[in-house]
Amino acid sequence: MARKYRVGIIGRTGKGNYGHGLDTVWKGVSRCDVVAIADDNKSALAGAMTRSGARKAYTDYREMLDKEKPDIVSISQRWIDRHHEMLMAAIDMGCHIYMEKPFVRDLVEADEVVEACETKHLKLAIAHGNRYSPQVAIARKLIADGEIGNVLELRARGKEDPRRGGGEDLWVLGTHMLDLMRVFAGDVESCFATCFEKGVPVNRSHVYDGNEGIGPLAADTIDATYRFKSGIHGFFSSHRGHGNRFGLKVFGSKGVLEFQSGYGKTAWLLKDPAWSPGRTGSKWQAISSNGVGKPESKDTKHGSNHAAVVDLIEAIEKDRQPVSGLYDARAATEMIVSVFESHRQGGPVSFPLKNRRNPLTLLK
């Protein structure tokens, strides 16, 4: 019989809660058994047990790890101020990990987690759900088949809402787009970026303690250019209060692919070298999980978490990296950090970044 995996869930009600369903996904995976849940908000434990189906509850996640010895730990809360300590504790206990994004607060923490996972031969998957969408796999084949010609550039924007647009948007939601850019363009070679606050270049006086445990943060306006090792250039921007463009476009010599952020959302293909349907008469074609111009038939109710957990189990058993794994998590973090490092340096920065600390702590 197939092995059953013991799962321990960590959440923090009121401080990131359980992310986007990282507590409930395990109930739908037959090979997983939720043995316990940990939440430092004691009043929330009863509800957390009911939602997750956990058999036991703890207010101290370290006690849960020690007593229950789970095979997989779900680090579920959105706040990232304690991600690193929780990751290191789970790794020390020999647990594989599924976790909410963003990864960790800086590259020092990221490097420590990578080294620890490598030493213990453990797998880590992160909830960059776009990677698991069937439409992304179809789009990659369309590119390979030459349907949009040579890829010329990528353009992504954050959610850009009135509260989070800029630096916070880059960390909390932009990480999805940066990760998706790497799916189509590969590893990053360099970054050049500028950061502004109310029209003024960000300096030390603009730095504040960010929401959701991000740590030092700044900027309501961010514009970044990435050069990928493939020779492709990618652009990411987030301007506070100018929303409704959250997604990614891939521009080719013969057409365009467009993605909204989110698992299973319809993607779009424009076969037009001018990139201008209003002028040329070309039309956008919907891409479902069945292909271009075909109606959707796949039930996506389980969502990206389910796909990620099933993939994580396969990665454990086949000793491969998850679809959205450890190195992808660090790479997205490095793309985020490089924005602030480039602004601090006043020019392009090369990868891997020499400075692994939060660049905003070094501003003059």
For each residue, the residues with C-beta under 8 A, 3 or more apart:
1:
2: 31
3: 31 317
4: 31 32 33
5: 31 32 33 71 72 313
6: 33 35 68 69 70 71 72
7: 26 32 33 34 35 70 71 72 73 74
8: 34 35 36 37 38 61 64 65 68 70 72 73 74 95
9: 18 22 23 26 34 36 37 38 48 52 54 73 74 76
10: 37 38 39 61 64 73 74 75 76 77 86
11: 16 17 18 19 22 23 37 38 39 48 76 77
12: 15 16 17 39 40 41 77 79 82
13: 17 18 39 41 43 44 48
14: 17 41 44
15: 12 41 77 79 213
16: 11 12 19 76 77 78 79 80 100 212 213
17: 11 12 13 14 76 77 78
18: 9 11 13 21 22 23 24 48 51 52 76 77
19: 11 16 22 23 76 77 78 100 127
20: 78 100 127 305
21: 18 24 25 303 305
22: 9 11 18 19 25 74 75 76 98 99 100 127 305
23: 9 11 18 19 26 37 48 51 52 74 76
24: 18 21 27 28 51 52
25: 21 22 28 29 74 302 303 305 306 309
26: 7 9 23 29 32 34 52 53 74 309
27: 24 34 52 53
28: 24 25 302 306
29: 25 26 32 306 309 310 313
30:
31: 2 3 4 5 313
32: 4 5 7 26 29 72 309 313
33: 4 5 6 7
34: 7 8 9 26 27 37 52 53 54 55
35: 6 7 8 54 55 56 68 70
36: 8 9 54 55 56 57 58 64 67 68 70
37: 8 9 10 11 23 34 45 48 49 52 54 56 57 58 64
38: 8 9 10 11 57 58 59 60 61 63 64
39: 10 11 12 13 42 44 45 48 57 58 59
40: 12 59 60 61
41: 12 13 14 15 44 45
42: 39 45 59
43: 13
44: 13 14 39 41 47 48
45: 37 39 41 42 48 49 57 59
46: 49 50 57
47: 44 50 51
48: 9 11 13 18 23 37 39 44 45 51 52 54 57
49: 37 45 46 52 53 54 57
50: 46 47 53
51: 18 23 24 47 48
52: 9 18 23 24 26 27 34 37 48 49
53: 26 27 34 49 50
54: 9 34 35 36 37 48 49 57
55: 34 35 36
56: 35 36 37 64 68
57: 36 37 38 39 45 46 48 49 54
58: 36 37 38 39 61 63 64 67
59: 38 39 40 42 45
60: 38 40 63 64
61: 8 10 38 40 58 64 65 86 89
62: 65 66 89
63: 38 58 60 66 67
64: 8 10 36 37 38 56 58 60 61 67 68 70
65: 8 61 62 68 69 70 73 89 90 93 95
66: 62 63 69 93
67: 36 58 63 64
68: 6 8 35 36 56 64 65
69: 6 65 66 93
70: 6 7 8 35 36 64 65 73 93 95
71: 5 6 7 95 96
72: 5 6 7 8 32 95 96 97 98 312
73: 7 8 9 10 65 70 86 90 95 96 97 98
74: 7 8 9 10 22 23 25 26 97 98 99
75: 10 22 83 86 87 90 97 98 99 100
76: 9 10 11 16 17 18 19 22 23 99 100
77: 10 11 12 15 16 17 18 19 82 100
78: 16 17 19 20 100 172 212
79: 12 15 16 82 212 213
80: 16 83 102 103 104 105 212 213 214
81: 105 213 214 215
82: 12 77 79 85 86 213
83: 75 80 86 87 99 102 103 104 105 109 213
84: 87 88 104 105 109 112 113
85: 82 88 89
86: 10 61 73 75 82 83 89 90
87: 75 83 84 90 91 97 99 104 113 116 124
88: 84 85 91 92 112 113 116
89: 61 62 65 85 86 92 93
90: 65 73 75 86 87 93 95 97
91: 87 88 94 95 97 113 116 117 120 122
92: 88 89 116
93: 65 66 69 70 89 90
94: 91 120 122
95: 8 65 70 71 72 73 90 91 122
96: 71 72 73 122 123 124 312 316
97: 72 73 74 75 87 90 91 122 123 124 125
98: 22 72 73 74 75 124 125 126 127 308 309 312
99: 22 74 75 76 83 87 103 124 125 126 127 329
100: 16 19 20 22 75 76 77 78 126 127
101: 126 127 128 175 176 329 332
102: 80 83 171 172 175 214 332 333 336
103: 80 83 99 110 113 126 175 329 330 332 333
104: 80 83 84 87 109 110 113 333
105: 80 81 83 84 109 213 214 215 358
106: 109 110 215 333 337 356 357 358
107: 110 111 330 333 334 337 353 356 357
108: 111 112 356 357
109: 83 84 104 105 106 112 113
110: 103 104 106 107 113 114 329 330 333 334
111: 107 108 114 115 330 356
112: 84 88 108 109 115 116
113: 84 87 88 91 103 104 109 110 116 117 124 326 330
114: 110 111 117 118 326 327 330
115: 111 112 118 119
116: 87 88 91 92 112 113 119 120 122
117: 91 113 114 120 121 122 123 124 326
118: 114 115 121
119: 115 116
120: 91 94 116 117
121: 117 118
122: 91 94 95 96 97 116 117
123: 96 97 117 312 315 316 321 322 325 326
124: 87 96 97 98 99 113 117 322 325 326 329
125: 97 98 99 308 309 311 312 315 322 323 324 325
126: 98 99 100 101 103 324 325 326 328 329
127: 19 20 22 98 99 100 101 304 305 308 324
128: 101 131 175 176 179 180 324 328 329 332
129: 132 133 176 262 263 303 304 305 307 308 324
130: 133 136 176 179 180 183 259 261 262 263 304
131: 128 136 179 180 183 323 324 328
132: 129 136 263 304 307 308 311 323 324
133: 129 130 136 137 262 263 264 265 267 304
134: 137 138 264 288 289 298
135: 138 139 259 264 265 266 267 287 288 289
136: 130 131 132 133 139 140 180 183 259 267
137: 133 134 140 141
138: 134 135 141 142 267 287 289 291 292
139: 135 136 142 143 184 250 257 259 267 269 287
140: 136 137 143 144 183 184
141: 137 138 144 145
142: 138 139 145 147 148 257 269 287 292
143: 139 140 146 147 148 151 184 250 252 257
144: 140 141
145: 141 142
146: 143 149 254
147: 142 143 254 255 269 271
148: 142 143 151 250 251 252 253 254 255 256 257 269 271
149: 146 252 253 254 255 273
150: 252 253
151: 143 148 154 184 185 230 232 250 251 252
152: 232 251 252 253
153: 232 233 234 235 251
154: 151 181 184 185 232 233 234 235 248 249 250 251
155: 234 235 248 249 251
156: 174 177 178 180 181 234 235 236 237 247 248 249
157: 160 177 236 237 238 245 246 247
158: 164 165 169 170 173 174 177 236 237 238 246
159: 164 165 169 173 238 243 246 261
160: 157 165 169 238 239 240 241 242 243 244 245 246
161: 164 165 169 240 241 243
162: 165 240 241 243
163: 168 240
164: 158 159 161 168 169 172 173 211 240
165: 158 159 160 161 162 168 169 220 221 238 239 240 241 242 243
166: 169 170 195 197 219 220 221 222 238 239 240
167: 170 171 195 210 217 218 219 220 222 238 340
168: 163 164 165 171 172 210 211 212 214 217
169: 158 159 160 161 164 165 166 172 173 174 222 238 240
170: 158 166 167 173 174 175 219 222 236 238 336 339
171: 102 167 168 174 175 210 212 214 217 336
172: 78 102 164 168 169 175 212 214
173: 158 159 164 169 170 176 177 246 261
174: 156 158 169 170 171 177 178 236 238 336
175: 101 102 103 128 170 171 172 178 179 332 333 336
176: 101 128 129 130 173 179 180 261
177: 156 157 158 173 174 180 181 236 246 247 248 261
178: 156 174 175 181 182 236 332 335 336
179: 128 130 131 175 176 182 183 324 328 331 332
180: 128 130 131 136 156 176 177 183 184 248 259 261
181: 154 156 177 178 184 185 226 228 234 236 248 335
182: 178 179 185 186 187 188 228 328 331 332 335
183: 130 131 136 140 179 180
184: 139 140 143 151 154 180 181 232 250
185: 151 154 181 182 226 228 230 232 234
186: 182 228 229 230 232
187: 182 228 229 331 351
188: 182 191 226 227 228 229 331 334 335 338 351
189: 227 228 229 350 351
190: 226 227 348 349 350 351
191: 188 224 225 226 227 335 338 339 341 342 348 349 351
192: 224 225 342 347 348 349
193: 222 223 224 225 338 339 340 342 343
194: 201 222 223 342 343
195: 166 167 201 202 218 219 221 222 339 340 343
196: 199 200 201 202 219 220 221 222
197: 166 200 202 206 218 219 220 221
198: 220
199: 196
200: 196 197 203 206
201: 194 195 196 343
202: 195 196 197 206 207 218 219 343 360 363
203: 200 206 363 364
204: 207 363 364
205:
206: 197 200 202 203 218 219
207: 202 204 216 217 218 360 361 363
208: 216 217 218
209: 215 216 217
210: 167 168 171 213 214 215 216 217
211: 164 168 214 217
212: 16 78 79 80 168 171 172
213: 15 16 79 80 81 82 83 105 210
214: 80 81 102 105 168 171 172 210 211 217
215: 81 105 106 209 210 358
216: 207 208 209 210 358 360 361
217: 167 168 171 207 208 209 210 211 214 360
218: 167 195 197 202 206 207 208 340 360
219: 166 167 170 195 196 197 202 206 222 343
220: 165 166 167 196 197 198 239 240
221: 165 166 195 196 197 238 239 240
222: 166 167 169 170 193 194 195 196 219 236 237 238 239 339
223: 193 194 235 236 237
224: 191 192 193 235 236 237 338 339 342
225: 191 192 193 233 234 235
226: 181 185 188 190 191 233 234 235 236 335 338
227: 188 189 190 191 231 232 233
228: 181 182 185 186 187 188 189 231 232 233 234
229: 186 187 188 189
230: 151 185 186
231: 227 228
232: 151 152 153 154 184 185 186 227 228
233: 153 154 225 226 227 228
234: 153 154 155 156 181 185 225 226 228
235: 153 154 155 156 223 224 225 226
236: 156 157 158 170 174 177 178 181 222 223 224 226 339
237: 156 157 158 222 223 224
238: 157 158 159 160 165 166 167 169 170 174 221 222
239: 160 165 166 220 221 222 242
240: 160 161 162 163 164 165 166 169 220 221
241: 160 161 162 165
242: 160 165 239 245
243: 159 160 161 162 165 246
244: 160
245: 157 160 242
246: 157 158 159 160 173 177 243 260 261
247: 156 157 177 258 259 260 261
248: 154 155 156 177 180 181 258 259 261
249: 154 155 156 256 257 258 259
250: 139 143 148 151 154 184 256 257 258 259
251: 148 151 152 153 154 155 256 275
252: 143 148 149 150 151 152 255 256 257
253: 148 149 150 152 273
254: 146 147 148 149 271 272 273
255: 147 148 149 252 269 270 271 272 273 275
256: 148 249 250 251 252 268 269 270 272 275
257: 139 142 143 148 249 250 252 267 268 269 270 287
258: 247 248 249 250 267 268 269 270 284
259: 130 135 136 139 180 247 248 249 250 265 267 268
260: 246 247 265 266 267
261: 130 159 173 176 177 180 246 247 248 265
262: 129 130 133 265
263: 129 130 132 133 300 303 304 307
264: 133 134 135 289 298 300 303 304
265: 133 135 259 260 261 262
266: 135 260 286 287 288 296
267: 133 135 136 138 139 257 258 259 260 286 287
268: 256 257 258 259 284 285 286 287
269: 139 142 147 148 255 256 257 258 284 285 287 292
270: 255 256 257 258 275 277 282 283 284 285
271: 147 148 254 255 282 285
272: 254 255 256 275 276 277 280 282
273: 149 253 254 255
274: 279 280 282
275: 251 255 256 270 272
276: 272 279 280 282
277: 270 272 280 281 282 283 284
278:
279: 274 276
280: 272 274 276 277
281: 277
282: 270 271 272 274 276 277
283: 270 277
284: 258 268 269 270 277
285: 268 269 270 271 292 293
286: 266 267 268 292 293
287: 135 138 139 142 257 266 267 268 269 291 292
288: 134 135 266 291 294 295 296 297 298
289: 134 135 138 264 296 297 298 300
290: 294 295 296 297 298
291: 138 287 288 294
292: 138 142 269 285 286 287
293: 285 286
294: 288 290 291
295: 288 290
296: 266 288 289 290
297: 288 289 290
298: 134 264 288 289 290
299: 302
300: 263 264 289 303
301:
302: 25 28 299 305 306 307
303: 21 25 129 263 264 300 306 307
304: 127 129 130 132 133 263 264 307 308
305: 20 21 22 25 127 129 302 308 309
306: 25 28 29 302 303 309 310
307: 129 132 263 302 303 304 310 311
308: 98 125 127 129 132 304 305 311 312 322 323 324
309: 25 26 29 32 98 125 305 306 312 313
310: 29 306 307 313 314
311: 125 132 307 308 314 315 322 323
312: 72 96 98 123 125 308 309 315 316 322
313: 5 29 31 32 309 310 316 317
314: 310 311 317 318 320
315: 123 125 311 312 318 319 320 321 322 323 325
316: 96 123 312 313 319
317: 3 313 314
318: 314 315
319: 315 316
320: 314 315
321: 123 315 325 326 327
322: 123 124 125 308 311 312 315 325 326
323: 125 131 132 308 311 315
324: 125 126 127 128 129 131 132 179 308 328 329
325: 123 124 125 126 315 321 322 328 329
326: 113 114 117 123 124 126 321 322 329 330
327: 114 321 330 331
328: 126 128 131 179 182 324 325 331 332
329: 99 101 103 110 124 126 128 324 325 326 332 333
330: 103 107 110 111 113 114 326 327 333 334
331: 179 182 187 188 327 328 334 335
332: 101 102 103 128 175 178 179 182 328 329 335 336
333: 102 103 104 106 107 110 175 329 330 336 337
334: 107 110 188 330 331 337 338 351 352 353
335: 178 181 182 188 191 226 331 332 338 339
336: 102 170 171 174 175 178 332 333 339 340
337: 106 107 333 334 340 341 353 358 359
338: 188 191 193 224 226 334 335 341 342 349 351 353
339: 170 191 193 195 222 224 236 335 336 342 343
340: 167 193 195 218 336 337 343 344 358 359 360
341: 191 337 338 344 345 349 353 355 359
342: 191 192 193 194 224 338 339 345 347 348 349
343: 193 194 195 201 202 219 339 340 346 359
344: 340 341 359 360 362 363
345: 341 342 349
346: 343
347: 192 342
348: 190 191 192 342
349: 190 191 192 338 341 342 345 353
350: 189 190 353
351: 187 188 189 190 191 334 338
352: 334
353: 107 334 337 338 341 349 350 356
354:
355: 341 359 362
356: 106 107 108 111 353
357: 106 107 108 361 362
358: 105 106 215 216 337 340 361 362
359: 337 340 341 343 344 355 362 363
360: 202 207 216 217 218 340 344 363
361: 207 216 357 358
362: 344 355 357 358 359
363: 202 203 204 207 344 359 360
364: 203 204
